[in-house]
Amino acid sequence: MSGFCFPGATACHYISTELIPPKFLHTFRAEKYAIFCDAFCPPLPSHFAFFIPRPTSQRLVSNLTCRSSLEPSRRHTFPITTTNRVPSANMKRVCIVGATRGLGRALLDLYASQSNTVVYGTARHDAPKEHEERVHWLSNIDVSKESAGPEILHQYGGNEPFDILYVTAGYFATETFDKPNWEDEVKTYAISAIGPVFLIHHLVHGNALKKGTKIVLISSEAGSICLRHEKEGGGNFSHHASKAALNMVGKLLSLDLKDKGIVVSLVHPGFMRTEMTKGVGYDKYWDAGGAVIPEVAAKTLAEWTDHLDMSKTGQLWAPRGARDIGTAEETMGPKDTLPTPLQLPW
């Protein structure tokens, strides 16, 4: 990808040339501010002027105004999104796969509020129009496709690995034994259990995940075979079984990545009041089940991740404890005797 880089107070910000109409590109030359072409950008001819606020670590540029000397009386302003190509060494890099809504969005907003963090969030389609400070959107990332990992690497373009990778993307379609759904089953497994294998494979081999990185796979207590009980009955094959498959994937990945110093954690973040649970009719259980808003679950999860280390790699945990696990007492004992955080059985 070609583009222009210009220095900020603590980072180098990047403008893709794709965001500037081609008819202006060949007439521009940097004059007013220091604009540097990266290794992929061809030399720029003359007659170019930028009018941009100098970026800082607190404020990224949102608009670019260009003036061609061929039309000196006209200025052309284009909305842009700048990306920290070289964040300062002490900045924490967090990537959230599935960041447009629910828990993923809550995590993105939480980390974006931290001045020492640069956040990369993926969207399955186009990136949201709003652009928070320190948030960089990676668009058209579909975890159910093998191309998700390579596309993240292409759009990220960073020299440093992510410190934390959250994989929150998921899919929930209700089923009964009398009405199973083939398409929903295939889609759910592809997103929950197949996609993460290829995603992490590509990110590791692309050097975006290295020693010290923490991978947090958002699973569910629903994926624990030991927690299933006649109290809640059967059904929901694709959701529950795909989470069980994800738990196996996470365990195996933890064995593969242990020597690389990469932690793999499987997490039940809690029962949440989200579009996903409402969409399958689970909002009727919100009050009785102790469901929380995603922002509450995100705060607990981020605190959990801060203290995560290799001693918990390859394990399934509930950072919020057993409070919202409906079968906990039948399968693990009285809730008031269970610790928080709680390690869950497979």
C-alpha positions as CSV (number, residue, x, y, z in Angstrom):
1,M,0.0,0.0,0.0
2,S,1.4,3.4,-1.0
3,G,1.0,6.5,1.0
4,F,2.5,9.4,2.9
5,C,4.0,9.4,6.3
6,F,4.4,12.5,8.5
7,P,6.0,12.8,11.9
8,G,3.9,13.3,15.1
9,A,5.1,14.0,18.6
10,T,5.5,10.3,19.4
11,A,4.6,8.4,16.3
12,C,4.6,8.3,12.6
13,H,1.2,8.7,11.1
14,Y,0.3,7.2,7.7
15,I,-2.1,8.4,5.0
16,S,-3.0,5.9,2.3
17,T,-3.0,7.4,-1.1
18,E,-6.2,5.5,-1.7
19,L,-7.9,8.2,0.3
20,I,-6.9,11.0,-2.0
21,P,-8.5,11.3,-5.4
22,P,-6.1,10.1,-8.1
23,K,-6.4,13.3,-10.2
24,F,-4.7,15.2,-7.4
25,L,-1.9,12.7,-6.6
26,H,0.2,13.5,-9.6
27,T,0.2,17.2,-9.0
28,F,1.2,17.3,-5.4
29,R,4.4,18.0,-3.7
30,A,5.0,18.4,0.0
31,E,5.8,22.1,0.8
32,K,4.1,23.4,4.0
33,Y,4.8,20.4,6.3
34,A,7.3,17.6,6.3
35,I,5.7,14.8,4.3
36,F,7.7,11.7,3.7
37,C,7.0,8.9,1.3
38,D,7.4,5.4,2.6
39,A,9.2,2.6,0.7
40,F,6.2,1.7,-1.3
41,C,5.3,5.2,-2.5
42,P,6.6,6.4,-5.9
43,P,8.4,9.8,-6.1
44,L,5.9,12.7,-6.1
45,P,6.1,15.4,-8.8
46,S,5.8,19.1,-8.1
47,H,3.0,21.4,-7.2
48,F,1.8,20.0,-4.0
49,A,0.8,21.6,-0.7
50,F,-0.6,20.0,2.5
51,F,-2.6,22.0,5.1
52,I,-2.9,19.7,8.1
53,P,-2.8,20.1,11.9
54,R,0.4,18.7,13.3
55,P,-0.6,15.3,14.9
56,T,0.2,14.5,18.5
57,S,0.0,11.4,20.6
58,Q,-3.3,12.8,21.9
59,R,-4.9,13.8,18.6
60,L,-4.8,12.2,15.3
61,V,-5.5,14.0,12.0
62,S,-9.0,13.6,10.7
63,N,-8.9,15.8,7.6
64,L,-6.4,16.6,4.9
65,T,-6.6,19.8,2.9
66,C,-4.7,19.9,-0.4
67,R,-4.0,22.8,-2.8
68,S,-2.7,22.4,-6.3
69,S,-0.6,25.2,-7.7
70,L,-2.4,24.5,-11.0
71,E,-5.6,25.8,-9.2
72,P,-4.2,28.0,-6.4
73,S,-7.6,29.5,-5.5
74,R,-9.1,26.1,-4.8
75,R,-8.5,23.9,-1.8
76,H,-9.7,20.3,-1.5
77,T,-10.4,18.7,1.9
78,F,-10.7,15.0,2.3
79,P,-11.6,13.0,5.4
80,I,-8.8,10.6,6.3
81,T,-7.9,8.1,9.0
82,T,-4.4,8.2,10.2
83,T,-2.7,5.0,11.5
84,N,0.2,4.8,14.0
85,R,2.7,3.0,11.8
86,V,5.4,3.3,14.5
87,P,3.9,3.7,17.9
88,S,6.3,4.7,20.7
89,A,8.0,1.8,22.4
90,N,6.0,2.0,25.6
91,M,2.6,1.9,23.9
92,K,0.6,-1.3,24.4
93,R,-0.9,-2.8,21.2
94,V,-4.3,-4.5,21.5
95,C,-6.1,-6.2,18.6
96,I,-9.8,-7.0,19.0
97,V,-11.2,-9.3,16.4
98,G,-14.9,-8.6,16.2
99,A,-15.0,-5.1,17.6
100,T,-18.1,-3.5,16.2
101,R,-20.6,-4.5,18.9
102,G,-21.2,-6.3,22.1
103,L,-18.2,-7.3,24.2
104,G,-15.7,-6.5,21.4
105,R,-16.9,-2.9,21.1
106,A,-16.9,-2.5,24.9
107,L,-13.3,-3.8,25.0
108,L,-12.3,-1.4,22.2
109,D,-13.8,1.6,24.0
110,L,-12.2,0.6,27.2
111,Y,-8.7,0.3,25.8
112,A,-9.1,3.4,23.7
113,S,-9.6,5.3,26.9
114,Q,-6.1,4.3,28.1
115,S,-3.4,6.8,27.0
116,N,-0.7,4.1,26.8
117,T,-2.6,1.9,24.4
118,V,-3.1,1.7,20.6
119,V,-6.1,-0.3,19.6
120,Y,-6.8,-2.2,16.4
121,G,-10.4,-3.3,15.9
122,T,-11.7,-5.5,13.1
123,A,-15.0,-5.1,11.3
124,R,-16.6,-7.8,9.1
125,H,-17.6,-5.1,6.6
126,D,-16.6,-1.5,6.3
127,A,-15.2,0.2,9.4
128,P,-17.5,2.4,11.5
129,K,-17.6,6.0,10.4
130,E,-16.6,7.3,13.8
131,H,-12.9,7.2,14.7
132,E,-11.9,7.3,18.3
133,E,-8.4,8.5,19.3
134,R,-5.9,5.7,19.3
135,V,-8.3,3.3,17.5
136,H,-7.4,1.9,14.1
137,W,-10.0,-0.1,12.2
138,L,-9.2,-3.1,10.1
139,S,-12.1,-3.6,7.7
140,N,-13.5,-6.5,5.8
141,I,-12.1,-9.1,8.3
142,D,-14.3,-12.2,8.2
143,V,-13.1,-14.8,10.7
144,S,-15.0,-17.6,8.9
145,K,-12.6,-17.1,6.0
146,E,-9.0,-18.2,5.8
147,S,-8.1,-14.7,4.4
148,A,-8.8,-13.1,7.8
149,G,-5.2,-13.5,9.1
150,P,-3.4,-12.3,6.0
151,E,-5.8,-9.4,5.6
152,I,-5.1,-8.3,9.2
153,L,-1.4,-8.4,8.5
154,H,-1.8,-6.4,5.3
155,Q,-3.8,-3.7,6.9
156,Y,-1.8,-3.6,10.2
157,G,1.6,-3.2,8.6
158,G,3.3,-2.7,12.0
159,N,6.8,-3.7,12.9
160,E,5.9,-4.7,16.5
161,P,3.7,-7.6,17.6
162,F,0.4,-7.2,19.3
163,D,0.6,-7.4,23.1
164,I,-3.0,-8.7,23.4
165,L,-5.2,-10.4,20.9
166,Y,-8.9,-10.8,21.7
167,V,-11.0,-13.1,19.4
168,T,-14.5,-12.1,20.3
169,A,-16.3,-12.9,17.0
170,G,-19.1,-15.4,17.4
171,Y,-22.5,-16.5,16.2
172,F,-25.5,-17.8,18.1
173,A,-28.5,-19.5,16.4
174,T,-30.9,-21.4,18.6
175,E,-31.8,-25.0,17.6
176,T,-33.9,-27.9,18.8
177,F,-33.5,-31.6,18.2
178,D,-36.7,-31.4,16.0
179,K,-35.4,-28.5,14.0
180,P,-31.6,-28.6,13.5
181,N,-30.2,-26.2,10.9
182,W,-27.3,-27.3,8.6
183,E,-26.3,-23.9,7.4
184,D,-26.2,-22.5,11.0
185,E,-24.2,-25.4,12.2
186,V,-21.5,-24.9,9.5
187,K,-21.4,-21.1,9.9
188,T,-21.1,-21.4,13.7
189,Y,-18.3,-23.9,13.6
190,A,-16.4,-21.9,11.0
191,I,-16.5,-18.7,13.1
192,S,-16.0,-20.2,16.5
193,A,-13.7,-23.1,16.1
194,I,-12.2,-23.3,12.6
195,G,-11.4,-19.6,11.9
196,P,-9.3,-19.0,15.0
197,V,-6.9,-21.8,14.0
198,F,-6.1,-20.2,10.7
199,L,-6.2,-16.6,12.1
200,I,-3.6,-17.4,14.8
201,H,-1.5,-19.5,12.4
202,H,-1.1,-16.5,10.0
203,L,-0.6,-13.9,12.7
204,V,2.2,-16.0,14.4
205,H,4.0,-16.7,11.1
206,G,3.5,-13.1,10.1
207,N,5.3,-12.1,13.4
208,A,2.3,-10.2,14.7
209,L,2.3,-12.5,17.7
210,K,5.5,-13.1,19.5
211,K,6.9,-14.0,23.0
212,G,4.8,-12.3,25.7
213,T,1.7,-11.9,23.6
214,K,-1.6,-12.9,25.3
215,I,-4.3,-14.5,23.2
216,V,-7.7,-14.4,24.7
217,L,-10.3,-16.6,23.0
218,I,-13.9,-15.7,24.0
219,S,-15.5,-19.0,24.7
220,S,-18.5,-19.8,27.0
221,E,-19.5,-21.9,29.9
222,A,-21.9,-23.4,27.3
223,G,-18.8,-25.2,25.8
224,S,-18.1,-27.1,29.0
225,I,-19.4,-30.7,28.8
226,C,-19.2,-31.1,32.6
227,L,-21.5,-28.1,33.2
228,R,-24.3,-29.5,31.0
229,H,-27.2,-30.7,33.1
230,E,-30.7,-32.0,32.6
231,K,-31.9,-28.8,34.3
232,E,-31.4,-26.9,31.1
233,G,-31.9,-29.8,28.7
234,G,-30.5,-30.3,25.2
235,G,-30.7,-28.4,22.0
236,N,-28.5,-25.4,20.8
237,F,-26.1,-27.9,19.3
238,S,-24.2,-25.5,17.1
239,H,-23.5,-22.9,19.7
240,H,-22.7,-25.2,22.6
241,A,-20.7,-27.8,20.6
242,S,-18.7,-25.1,18.7
243,K,-17.7,-23.6,22.0
244,A,-16.6,-27.0,23.1
245,A,-14.6,-27.3,19.9
246,L,-13.1,-23.9,20.5
247,N,-12.0,-25.0,24.0
248,M,-10.1,-27.9,22.4
249,V,-8.6,-25.6,19.8
250,G,-7.4,-23.3,22.5
251,K,-5.9,-26.1,24.5
252,L,-4.0,-27.4,21.5
253,L,-2.9,-24.0,20.5
254,S,-1.5,-23.5,24.0
255,L,0.6,-26.5,23.6
256,D,1.9,-25.4,20.1
257,L,2.7,-21.9,21.3
258,K,4.1,-22.5,24.8
259,D,7.7,-22.7,23.6
260,K,7.2,-19.4,21.8
261,G,6.1,-17.8,25.1
262,I,2.6,-17.0,23.8
263,V,-0.2,-17.4,26.3
264,V,-3.6,-18.8,25.1
265,S,-6.5,-18.2,27.5
266,L,-10.1,-19.4,27.1
267,V,-12.6,-17.3,28.8
268,H,-16.3,-17.3,29.7
269,P,-16.8,-13.5,30.0
270,G,-20.2,-13.7,31.6
271,F,-23.9,-13.6,30.6
272,M,-24.4,-10.3,28.8
273,R,-27.2,-8.0,27.7
274,T,-26.3,-7.9,24.1
275,E,-27.9,-7.9,20.7
276,M,-26.8,-11.5,20.3
277,T,-28.5,-12.9,23.4
278,K,-31.6,-10.7,22.8
279,G,-31.7,-11.9,19.2
280,V,-32.2,-15.6,20.3
281,G,-34.7,-14.7,23.0
282,Y,-32.4,-14.9,26.0
283,D,-33.4,-11.4,27.1
284,K,-36.1,-13.0,29.1
285,Y,-33.4,-14.6,31.3
286,W,-31.4,-11.4,31.8
287,D,-32.7,-10.4,35.2
288,A,-32.9,-13.9,36.7
289,G,-29.5,-14.9,35.2
290,G,-27.6,-11.9,36.4
291,A,-26.8,-10.7,32.9
292,V,-24.5,-7.6,32.8
293,I,-23.9,-4.9,30.2
294,P,-20.9,-5.5,28.0
295,E,-19.0,-2.6,29.6
296,V,-19.1,-4.4,32.9
297,A,-17.9,-7.7,31.5
298,A,-15.1,-5.9,29.5
299,K,-13.7,-4.2,32.6
300,T,-13.5,-7.5,34.4
301,L,-12.0,-9.2,31.4
302,A,-9.4,-6.5,30.9
303,E,-8.3,-6.7,34.5
304,W,-8.1,-10.5,34.2
305,T,-6.0,-10.2,31.1
306,D,-3.6,-7.8,32.8
307,H,-2.7,-10.5,35.3
308,L,-2.7,-13.4,32.8
309,D,0.5,-15.4,32.5
310,M,1.8,-18.7,31.4
311,S,0.5,-20.5,34.5
312,K,-3.0,-20.3,33.1
313,T,-2.4,-21.0,29.4
314,G,-4.7,-23.6,27.9
315,Q,-7.3,-23.3,30.7
316,L,-10.9,-22.2,30.7
317,W,-11.8,-19.5,33.2
318,A,-14.7,-17.4,34.3
319,P,-13.3,-14.1,35.5
320,R,-16.6,-13.1,37.0
321,G,-17.0,-16.4,38.8
322,A,-20.1,-18.6,38.9
323,R,-22.7,-15.9,39.5
324,D,-24.2,-16.3,36.0
325,I,-23.7,-20.0,35.4
326,G,-27.1,-21.5,35.7
327,T,-25.9,-25.1,36.3
328,A,-23.0,-24.3,38.6
329,E,-24.6,-25.5,41.8
330,E,-25.8,-28.8,40.2
331,T,-22.3,-29.5,38.8
332,M,-19.8,-27.7,41.0
333,G,-21.4,-27.1,44.3
334,P,-22.9,-24.1,46.1
335,K,-22.1,-20.8,44.4
336,D,-21.1,-19.1,47.6
337,T,-18.3,-21.6,48.1
338,L,-16.9,-21.2,44.6
339,P,-14.0,-18.7,44.1
340,T,-13.8,-15.7,41.8
341,P,-12.2,-15.9,39.2
342,L,-13.3,-19.6,38.7
343,Q,-11.5,-22.2,36.6
344,L,-14.2,-24.1,34.7
345,P,-14.1,-27.8,33.9
346,W,-13.9,-29.1,30.4
